């Protein structure tokens, strides 16, 4: 997959590297500001059970 992306980017190696970095930054931005905030309420991070018992001790 990465080879296919690299082959389809325009320009020489320097331009391809810059385009690849821009693509990576765009994907990370979308994940951080769009996907993760949307998915956060669906994840069970707030459903923590803590009690005073010591299991197995």
N, CA, C and O atoms as a Tripos MOL2 file, in Angstrom:
@<TRIPOS>MOLECULE
protein
  228   227    57     0     0
PROTEIN
NO_CHARGES

@<TRIPOS>ATOM
      1 N           0.8360   -1.1850    0.0000 N.3       1 UNK1
      2 CA          0.0000    0.0000    0.0000 C.3       1 UNK1
      3 C           0.8840    1.2540    0.0000 C.2       1 UNK1
      4 O           0.6400    2.1830   -0.7700 O.2       1 UNK1
      5 N           1.9060    1.2830    0.8570 N.am      2 UNK2
      6 CA          2.7510    2.4750    0.9150 C.3       2 UNK2
      7 C           3.5360    2.6610   -0.3710 C.2       2 UNK2
      8 O           3.7870    3.7880   -0.7990 O.2       2 UNK2
      9 N           3.9210    1.5570   -0.9820 N.am      3 UNK3
     10 CA          4.6020    1.6350   -2.2620 C.3       3 UNK3
     11 C           3.6990    2.2050   -3.3350 C.2       3 UNK3
     12 O           4.1470    2.9800   -4.1810 O.2       3 UNK3
     13 N           2.4310    1.8280   -3.3080 N.am      4 UNK4
     14 CA          1.4740    2.3530   -4.2820 C.3       4 UNK4
     15 C           1.3100    3.8570   -4.0990 C.2       4 UNK4
     16 O           1.2840    4.6070   -5.0740 O.2       4 UNK4
     17 N           1.1980    4.2980   -2.8390 N.am      5 UNK5
     18 CA          1.0680    5.7380   -2.5680 C.3       5 UNK5
     19 C           2.3210    6.4680   -3.0470 C.2       5 UNK5
     20 O           2.2310    7.5070   -3.7020 O.2       5 UNK5
     21 N           3.4960    5.9130   -2.7150 N.am      6 UNK6
     22 CA          4.7600    6.5540   -3.1080 C.3       6 UNK6
     23 C           4.8720    6.6490   -4.6210 C.2       6 UNK6
     24 O           5.3240    7.6660   -5.1480 O.2       6 UNK6
     25 N           4.4700    5.6120   -5.3150 N.am      7 UNK7
     26 CA          4.5470    5.6240   -6.7770 C.3       7 UNK7
     27 C           3.6040    6.6400   -7.4070 C.2       7 UNK7
     28 O           3.8890    7.1390   -8.4960 O.2       7 UNK7
     29 N           2.5050    6.9570   -6.7640 N.am      8 UNK8
     30 CA          1.5220    7.8670   -7.3350 C.3       8 UNK8
     31 C           1.7000    9.3250   -6.9020 C.2       8 UNK8
     32 O           0.9700   10.2000   -7.3670 O.2       8 UNK8
     33 N           2.6590    9.5890   -6.0200 N.am      9 UNK9
     34 CA          2.9460   10.9730   -5.6540 C.3       9 UNK9
     35 C           3.7610   11.6270   -6.7660 C.2       9 UNK9
     36 O           4.5940   10.9720   -7.3940 O.2       9 UNK9
     37 N           3.5240   12.9190   -7.0130 N.am     10 UNK10
     38 CA          4.2440   13.5840   -8.1080 C.3      10 UNK10
     39 C           5.6490   14.0260   -7.6870 C.2      10 UNK10
     40 O           5.9290   14.1890   -6.5000 O.2      10 UNK10
     41 N           6.5120   14.2130   -8.6620 N.am     11 UNK11
     42 CA          7.8050   14.8400   -8.4260 C.3      11 UNK11
     43 C           8.9290   13.8820   -8.1120 C.2      11 UNK11
     44 O           8.7910   12.6620   -8.2020 O.2      11 UNK11
     45 N          10.0610   14.4870   -7.7360 N.am     12 UNK12
     46 CA         11.2390   13.7020   -7.3790 C.3      12 UNK12
     47 C          11.1400   13.2570   -5.9160 C.2      12 UNK12
     48 O          10.0960   13.4170   -5.2840 O.2      12 UNK12
     49 N          12.2230   12.7050   -5.3890 N.am     13 UNK13
     50 CA         12.1960   12.1430   -4.0400 C.3      13 UNK13
     51 C          11.8860   13.2090   -2.9890 C.2      13 UNK13
     52 O          11.1280   12.9510   -2.0550 O.2      13 UNK13
     53 N          12.4600   14.3960   -3.1320 N.am     14 UNK14
     54 CA         12.2260   15.4540   -2.1490 C.3      14 UNK14
     55 C          10.7570   15.8960   -2.1520 C.2      14 UNK14
     56 O          10.1630   16.0880   -1.0900 O.2      14 UNK14
     57 N          10.1840   16.0530   -3.3240 N.am     15 UNK15
     58 CA          8.7790   16.4660   -3.4330 C.3      15 UNK15
     59 C           7.8730   15.3580   -2.9180 C.2      15 UNK15
     60 O           6.8850   15.6220   -2.2320 O.2      15 UNK15
     61 N           8.2150   14.1090   -3.2520 N.am     16 UNK16
     62 CA          7.4260   12.9800   -2.7590 C.3      16 UNK16
     63 C           7.4700   12.9030   -1.2430 C.2      16 UNK16
     64 O           6.4460   12.6470   -0.6090 O.2      16 UNK16
     65 N           8.6370   13.1220   -0.6510 N.am     17 UNK17
     66 CA          8.7680   13.0920    0.8060 C.3      17 UNK17
     67 C           7.9310   14.2040    1.4410 C.2      17 UNK17
     68 O           7.2710   13.9850    2.4570 O.2      17 UNK17
     69 N           7.9590   15.3900    0.8430 N.am     18 UNK18
     70 CA          7.1660   16.5070    1.3600 C.3      18 UNK18
     71 C           5.6720   16.2210    1.2450 C.2      18 UNK18
     72 O           4.9110   16.5120    2.1670 O.2      18 UNK18
     73 N           5.2510   15.6510    0.1130 N.am     19 UNK19
     74 CA          3.8400   15.2910   -0.0680 C.3      19 UNK19
     75 C           3.4280   14.1950    0.9140 C.2      19 UNK19
     76 O           2.3310   14.2400    1.4720 O.2      19 UNK19
     77 N           4.2990   13.2160    1.1230 N.am     20 UNK20
     78 CA          4.0070   12.1450    2.0680 C.3      20 UNK20
     79 C           3.8800   12.6940    3.4820 C.2      20 UNK20
     80 O           3.0150   12.2580    4.2420 O.2      20 UNK20
     81 N           4.7340   13.6440    3.8400 N.am     21 UNK21
     82 CA          4.6570   14.2750    5.1590 C.3      21 UNK21
     83 C           3.3650   15.0690    5.3010 C.2      21 UNK21
     84 O           2.7420   15.0510    6.3630 O.2      21 UNK21
     85 N           2.9600   15.7570    4.2570 N.am     22 UNK22
     86 CA          1.7000   16.5020    4.2800 C.3      22 UNK22
     87 C           0.5120   15.5520    4.3950 C.2      22 UNK22
     88 O          -0.4330   15.8370    5.1310 O.2      22 UNK22
     89 N           0.5440   14.4290    3.6790 N.am     23 UNK23
     90 CA         -0.5270   13.4380    3.8000 C.3      23 UNK23
     91 C          -0.6000   12.8700    5.2130 C.2      23 UNK23
     92 O          -1.6880   12.7220    5.7700 O.2      23 UNK23
     93 N           0.5450   12.5550    5.7870 N.am     24 UNK24
     94 CA          0.5840   12.0310    7.1500 C.3      24 UNK24
     95 C           0.0390   13.0510    8.1490 C.2      24 UNK24
     96 O          -0.7320   12.6960    9.0400 O.2      24 UNK24
     97 N           0.4360   14.3090    8.0030 N.am     25 UNK25
     98 CA         -0.0500   15.3610    8.8950 C.3      25 UNK25
     99 C          -1.5630   15.5260    8.7600 C.2      25 UNK25
    100 O          -2.2520   15.7470    9.7560 O.2      25 UNK25
    101 N          -2.0760   15.4220    7.5470 N.am     26 UNK26
    102 CA         -3.5220   15.5430    7.3240 C.3      26 UNK26
    103 C          -4.2770   14.4000    7.9750 C.2      26 UNK26
    104 O          -5.3100   14.6180    8.6070 O.2      26 UNK26
    105 N          -3.7710   13.1840    7.8270 N.am     27 UNK27
    106 CA         -4.4270   12.0220    8.4410 C.3      27 UNK27
    107 C          -4.4020   12.1450    9.9570 C.2      27 UNK27
    108 O          -5.4110   11.8910   10.6140 O.2      27 UNK27
    109 N          -3.2620   12.5320   10.5200 N.am     28 UNK28
    110 CA         -3.1710   12.6920   11.9730 C.3      28 UNK28
    111 C          -4.1010   13.7870   12.4710 C.2      28 UNK28
    112 O          -4.7280   13.6320   13.5190 O.2      28 UNK28
    113 N          -4.2000   14.8840   11.7440 N.am     29 UNK29
    114 CA         -5.0990   15.9750   12.1370 C.3      29 UNK29
    115 C          -6.5450   15.4980   12.1370 C.2      29 UNK29
    116 O          -7.2940   15.7650   13.0760 O.2      29 UNK29
    117 N          -6.9340   14.7860   11.0720 N.am     30 UNK30
    118 CA         -8.3020   14.2730   10.9920 C.3      30 UNK30
    119 C          -8.5970   13.2960   12.1270 C.2      30 UNK30
    120 O          -9.6770   13.3440   12.7170 O.2      30 UNK30
    121 N          -7.6580   12.4180   12.4350 N.am     31 UNK31
    122 CA         -7.8690   11.4930   13.5450 C.3      31 UNK31
    123 C          -8.0220   12.2430   14.8620 C.2      31 UNK31
    124 O          -8.9490   11.9810   15.6280 O.2      31 UNK31
    125 N          -7.1120   13.1740   15.1220 N.am     32 UNK32
    126 CA         -7.0710   13.8650   16.4120 C.3      32 UNK32
    127 C          -8.2840   14.7730   16.6410 C.2      32 UNK32
    128 O          -8.8210   14.8140   17.7470 O.2      32 UNK32
    129 N          -8.7180   15.5000   15.6080 N.am     33 UNK33
    130 CA         -9.7570   16.5020   15.7810 C.3      33 UNK33
    131 C         -11.1410   16.0790   15.2930 C.2      33 UNK33
    132 O         -12.1220   16.7570   15.5990 O.2      33 UNK33
    133 N         -11.2490   14.9840   14.5450 N.am     34 UNK34
    134 CA        -12.5470   14.5580   14.0200 C.3      34 UNK34
    135 C         -12.9250   13.1710   14.5410 C.2      34 UNK34
    136 O         -13.9700   13.0040   15.1690 O.2      34 UNK34
    137 N         -12.0820   12.1880   14.2810 N.am     35 UNK35
    138 CA        -12.4330   10.8010   14.5940 C.3      35 UNK35
    139 C         -12.4030   10.5410   16.0980 C.2      35 UNK35
    140 O         -13.3610    9.9920   16.6420 O.2      35 UNK35
    141 N         -11.3280   10.9220   16.7760 N.am     36 UNK36
    142 CA        -11.2290   10.6390   18.1970 C.3      36 UNK36
    143 C         -12.3050   11.3540   19.0210 C.2      36 UNK36
    144 O         -12.8890   10.7190   19.8990 O.2      36 UNK36
    145 N         -12.5980   12.6400   18.7870 N.am     37 UNK37
    146 CA        -13.6940   13.2630   19.5380 C.3      37 UNK37
    147 C         -15.0520   12.6110   19.2650 C.2      37 UNK37
    148 O         -15.8950   12.5430   20.1580 O.2      37 UNK37
    149 N         -15.2650   12.1330   18.0400 N.am     38 UNK38
    150 CA        -16.5200   11.4480   17.7360 C.3      38 UNK38
    151 C         -16.6080   10.1080   18.4720 C.2      38 UNK38
    152 O         -17.6690    9.7530   18.9840 O.2      38 UNK38
    153 N         -15.5010    9.3650   18.5280 N.am     39 UNK39
    154 CA        -15.5090    8.0230   19.1060 C.3      39 UNK39
    155 C         -15.3820    8.0270   20.6240 C.2      39 UNK39
    156 O         -15.7430    7.0350   21.2570 O.2      39 UNK39
    157 N         -14.8950    9.0750   21.2210 N.am     40 UNK40
    158 CA        -14.6290    9.1000   22.6600 C.3      40 UNK40
    159 C         -15.8550    8.7880   23.5090 C.2      40 UNK40
    160 O         -15.7210    8.0220   24.4630 O.2      40 UNK40
    161 N         -17.0430    9.3280   23.2320 N.am     41 UNK41
    162 CA        -18.2030    8.9740   24.0520 C.3      41 UNK41
    163 C         -18.6060    7.5060   23.9130 C.2      41 UNK41
    164 O         -19.2790    6.9680   24.7930 O.2      41 UNK41
    165 N         -18.2100    6.8610   22.8370 N.am     42 UNK42
    166 CA        -18.5720    5.4650   22.6180 C.3      42 UNK42
    167 C         -17.6400    4.4920   23.3340 C.2      42 UNK42
    168 O         -17.9620    3.3100   23.4520 O.2      42 UNK42
    169 N         -16.4950    4.9680   23.8120 N.am     43 UNK43
    170 CA        -15.5060    4.1070   24.4520 C.3      43 UNK43
    171 C         -15.7390    4.0520   25.9560 C.2      43 UNK43
    172 O         -16.1930    5.0330   26.5460 O.2      43 UNK43
    173 N         -15.4360    2.9270   26.5810 N.am     44 UNK44
    174 CA        -15.7590    2.7370   28.0020 C.3      44 UNK44
    175 C         -14.6970    3.2520   28.9690 C.2      44 UNK44
    176 O         -14.5010    2.6410   30.0200 O.2      44 UNK44
    177 N         -14.0050    4.3470   28.6630 N.am     45 UNK45
    178 CA        -12.9510    4.8270   29.5460 C.3      45 UNK45
    179 C         -13.4970    5.3340   30.8770 C.2      45 UNK45
    180 O         -12.7770    5.3020   31.8740 O.2      45 UNK45
    181 N         -14.7340    5.7980   30.9290 N.am     46 UNK46
    182 CA        -15.3130    6.3030   32.1690 C.3      46 UNK46
    183 C         -15.9620    5.2320   33.0260 C.2      46 UNK46
    184 O         -16.3600    5.5070   34.1570 O.2      46 UNK46
    185 N         -16.0770    4.0170   32.5100 N.am     47 UNK47
    186 CA        -16.7230    2.9330   33.2500 C.3      47 UNK47
    187 C         -15.6830    2.1440   34.0340 C.2      47 UNK47
    188 O         -15.3750    0.9990   33.7020 O.2      47 UNK47
    189 N         -15.1460    2.7700   35.0760 N.am     48 UNK48
    190 CA        -14.1040    2.1470   35.8760 C.3      48 UNK48
    191 C         -14.7120    1.6780   37.1860 C.2      48 UNK48
    192 O         -15.4420    2.4190   37.8460 O.2      48 UNK48
    193 N         -14.4080    0.4520   37.5540 N.am     49 UNK49
    194 CA        -14.8930   -0.0940   38.8210 C.3      49 UNK49
    195 C         -13.7150   -0.2070   39.7820 C.2      49 UNK49
    196 O         -12.7650   -0.9500   39.5350 O.2      49 UNK49
    197 N         -13.7900    0.5310   40.8650 N.am     50 UNK50
    198 CA        -12.7420    0.4860   41.8830 C.3      50 UNK50
    199 C         -13.4260    0.2330   43.2250 C.2      50 UNK50
    200 O         -14.3480    0.9540   43.6070 O.2      50 UNK50
    201 N         -12.9690   -0.7900   43.9290 N.am     51 UNK51
    202 CA        -13.5190   -1.0410   45.2560 C.3      51 UNK51
    203 C         -12.3700   -1.3060   46.2150 C.2      51 UNK51
    204 O         -11.2120   -1.3670   45.8030 O.2      51 UNK51
    205 N         -12.6890   -1.4610   47.4870 N.am     52 UNK52
    206 CA        -11.6640   -1.6140   48.5060 C.3      52 UNK52
    207 C         -11.2230   -3.0490   48.7380 C.2      52 UNK52
    208 O         -10.3210   -3.2780   49.5440 O.2      52 UNK52
    209 N         -11.8170   -4.0170   48.0700 N.am     53 UNK53
    210 CA        -11.4340   -5.3940   48.3110 C.3      53 UNK53
    211 C         -10.1120   -5.7220   47.6410 C.2      53 UNK53
    212 O          -9.7640   -5.1490   46.6080 O.2      53 UNK53
    213 N          -9.3770   -6.6550   48.2440 N.am     54 UNK54
    214 CA         -8.1160   -7.1030   47.6650 C.3      54 UNK54
    215 C          -8.3370   -8.5150   47.1460 C.2      54 UNK54
    216 O          -8.3140   -9.4740   47.9180 O.2      54 UNK54
    217 N          -8.5410   -8.6390   45.9040 N.am     55 UNK55
    218 CA         -8.8160   -9.9440   45.2940 C.3      55 UNK55
    219 C          -7.5290  -10.7450   45.2090 C.2      55 UNK55
    220 O          -6.5170  -10.2760   44.6880 O.2      55 UNK55
    221 N          -7.5900  -11.9630   45.7310 N.am     56 UNK56
    222 CA         -6.4700  -12.8820   45.6220 C.3      56 UNK56
    223 C          -5.3580  -12.6580   46.6390 C.2      56 UNK56
    224 O          -4.3390  -13.3460   46.5800 O.2      56 UNK56
    225 N          -5.5160  -11.7360   47.5540 N.am     57 UNK57
    226 CA         -4.4470  -11.5050   48.5250 C.3      57 UNK57
    227 C          -4.8160  -11.9730   49.8970 C.2      57 UNK57
    228 O          -4.0200  -11.8480   50.8270 O.2      57 UNK57
@<TRIPOS>BOND
     1     1     2 1
     2     2     3 1
     3     3     4 2
     4     3     5 am
     5     5     6 1
     6     6     7 1
     7     7     8 2
     8     7     9 am
     9     9    10 1
    10    10    11 1
    11    11    12 2
    12    11    13 am
    13    13    14 1
    14    14    15 1
    15    15    16 2
    16    15    17 am
    17    17    18 1
    18    18    19 1
    19    19    20 2
    20    19    21 am
    21    21    22 1
    22    22    23 1
    23    23    24 2
    24    23    25 am
    25    25    26 1
    26    26    27 1
    27    27    28 2
    28    27    29 am
    29    29    30 1
    30    30    31 1
    31    31    32 2
    32    31    33 am
    33    33    34 1
    34    34    35 1
    35    35    36 2
    36    35    37 am
    37    37    38 1
    38    38    39 1
    39    39    40 2
    40    39    41 am
    41    41    42 1
    42    42    43 1
    43    43    44 2
    44    43    45 am
    45    45    46 1
    46    46    47 1
    47    47    48 2
    48    47    49 am
    49    49    50 1
    50    50    51 1
    51    51    52 2
    52    51    53 am
    53    53    54 1
    54    54    55 1
    55    55    56 2
    56    55    57 am
    57    57    58 1
    58    58    59 1
    59    59    60 2
    60    59    61 am
    61    61    62 1
    62    62    63 1
    63    63    64 2
    64    63    65 am
    65    65    66 1
    66    66    67 1
    67    67    68 2
    68    67    69 am
    69    69    70 1
    70    70    71 1
    71    71    72 2
    72    71    73 am
    73    73    74 1
    74    74    75 1
    75    75    76 2
    76    75    77 am
    77    77    78 1
    78    78    79 1
    79    79    80 2
    80    79    81 am
    81    81    82 1
    82    82    83 1
    83    83    84 2
    84    83    85 am
    85    85    86 1
    86    86    87 1
    87    87    88 2
    88    87    89 am
    89    89    90 1
    90    90    91 1
    91    91    92 2
    92    91    93 am
    93    93    94 1
    94    94    95 1
    95    95    96 2
    96    95    97 am
    97    97    98 1
    98    98    99 1
    99    99   100 2
   100    99   101 am
   101   101   102 1
   102   102   103 1
   103   103   104 2
   104   103   105 am
   105   105   106 1
   106   106   107 1
   107   107   108 2
   108   107   109 am
   109   109   110 1
   110   110   111 1
   111   111   112 2
   112   111   113 am
   113   113   114 1
   114   114   115 1
   115   115   116 2
   116   115   117 am
   117   117   118 1
   118   118   119 1
   119   119   120 2
   120   119   121 am
   121   121   122 1
   122   122   123 1
   123   123   124 2
   124   123   125 am
   125   125   126 1
   126   126   127 1
   127   127   128 2
   128   127   129 am
   129   129   130 1
   130   130   131 1
   131   131   132 2
   132   131   133 am
   133   133   134 1
   134   134   135 1
   135   135   136 2
   136   135   137 am
   137   137   138 1
   138   138   139 1
   139   139   140 2
   140   139   141 am
   141   141   142 1
   142   142   143 1
   143   143   144 2
   144   143   145 am
   145   145   146 1
   146   146   147 1
   147   147   148 2
   148   147   149 am
   149   149   150 1
   150   150   151 1
   151   151   152 2
   152   151   153 am
   153   153   154 1
   154   154   155 1
   155   155   156 2
   156   155   157 am
   157   157   158 1
   158   158   159 1
   159   159   160 2
   160   159   161 am
   161   161   162 1
   162   162   163 1
   163   163   164 2
   164   163   165 am
   165   165   166 1
   166   166   167 1
   167   167   168 2
   168   167   169 am
   169   169   170 1
   170   170   171 1
   171   171   172 2
   172   171   173 am
   173   173   174 1
   174   174   175 1
   175   175   176 2
   176   175   177 am
   177   177   178 1
   178   178   179 1
   179   179   180 2
   180   179   181 am
   181   181   182 1
   182   182   183 1
   183   183   184 2
   184   183   185 am
   185   185   186 1
   186   186   187 1
   187   187   188 2
   188   187   189 am
   189   189   190 1
   190   190   191 1
   191   191   192 2
   192   191   193 am
   193   193   194 1
   194   194   195 1
   195   195   196 2
   196   195   197 am
   197   197   198 1
   198   198   199 1
   199   199   200 2
   200   199   201 am
   201   201   202 1
   202   202   203 1
   203   203   204 2
   204   203   205 am
   205   205   206 1
   206   206   207 1
   207   207   208 2
   208   207   209 am
   209   209   210 1
   210   210   211 1
   211   211   212 2
   212   211   213 am
   213   213   214 1
   214   214   215 1
   215   215   216 2
   216   215   217 am
   217   217   218 1
   218   218   219 1
   219   219   220 2
   220   219   221 am
   221   221   222 1
   222   222   223 1
   223   223   224 2
   224   223   225 am
   225   225   226 1
   226   226   227 1
   227   227   228 2
@<TRIPOS>SUBSTRUCTURE
     1 UNK1         2 RESIDUE 1 A UNK
     2 UNK2         6 RESIDUE 1 A UNK
     3 UNK3        10 RESIDUE 1 A UNK
     4 UNK4        14 RESIDUE 1 A UNK
     5 UNK5        18 RESIDUE 1 A UNK
     6 UNK6        22 RESIDUE 1 A UNK
     7 UNK7        26 RESIDUE 1 A UNK
     8 UNK8        30 RESIDUE 1 A UNK
     9 UNK9        34 RESIDUE 1 A UNK
    10 UNK10       38 RESIDUE 1 A UNK
    11 UNK11       42 RESIDUE 1 A UNK
    12 UNK12       46 RESIDUE 1 A UNK
    13 UNK13       50 RESIDUE 1 A UNK
    14 UNK14       54 RESIDUE 1 A UNK
    15 UNK15       58 RESIDUE 1 A UNK
    16 UNK16       62 RESIDUE 1 A UNK
    17 UNK17       66 RESIDUE 1 A UNK
    18 UNK18       70 RESIDUE 1 A UNK
    19 UNK19       74 RESIDUE 1 A UNK
    20 UNK20       78 RESIDUE 1 A UNK
    21 UNK21       82 RESIDUE 1 A UNK
    22 UNK22       86 RESIDUE 1 A UNK
    23 UNK23       90 RESIDUE 1 A UNK
    24 UNK24       94 RESIDUE 1 A UNK
    25 UNK25       98 RESIDUE 1 A UNK
    26 UNK26      102 RESIDUE 1 A UNK
    27 UNK27      106 RESIDUE 1 A UNK
    28 UNK28      110 RESIDUE 1 A UNK
    29 UNK29      114 RESIDUE 1 A UNK
    30 UNK30      118 RESIDUE 1 A UNK
    31 UNK31      122 RESIDUE 1 A UNK
    32 UNK32      126 RESIDUE 1 A UNK
    33 UNK33      130 RESIDUE 1 A UNK
    34 UNK34      134 RESIDUE 1 A UNK
    35 UNK35      138 RESIDUE 1 A UNK
    36 UNK36      142 RESIDUE 1 A UNK
    37 UNK37      146 RESIDUE 1 A UNK
    38 UNK38      150 RESIDUE 1 A UNK
    39 UNK39      154 RESIDUE 1 A UNK
    40 UNK40      158 RESIDUE 1 A UNK
    41 UNK41      162 RESIDUE 1 A UNK
    42 UNK42      166 RESIDUE 1 A UNK
    43 UNK43      170 RESIDUE 1 A UNK
    44 UNK44      174 RESIDUE 1 A UNK
    45 UNK45      178 RESIDUE 1 A UNK
    46 UNK46      182 RESIDUE 1 A UNK
    47 UNK47      186 RESIDUE 1 A UNK
    48 UNK48      190 RESIDUE 1 A UNK
    49 UNK49      194 RESIDUE 1 A UNK
    50 UNK50      198 RESIDUE 1 A UNK
    51 UNK51      202 RESIDUE 1 A UNK
    52 UNK52      206 RESIDUE 1 A UNK
    53 UNK53      210 RESIDUE 1 A UNK
    54 UNK54      214 RESIDUE 1 A UNK
    55 UNK55      218 RESIDUE 1 A UNK
    56 UNK56      222 RESIDUE 1 A UNK
    57 UNK57      226 RESIDUE 1 A UNK
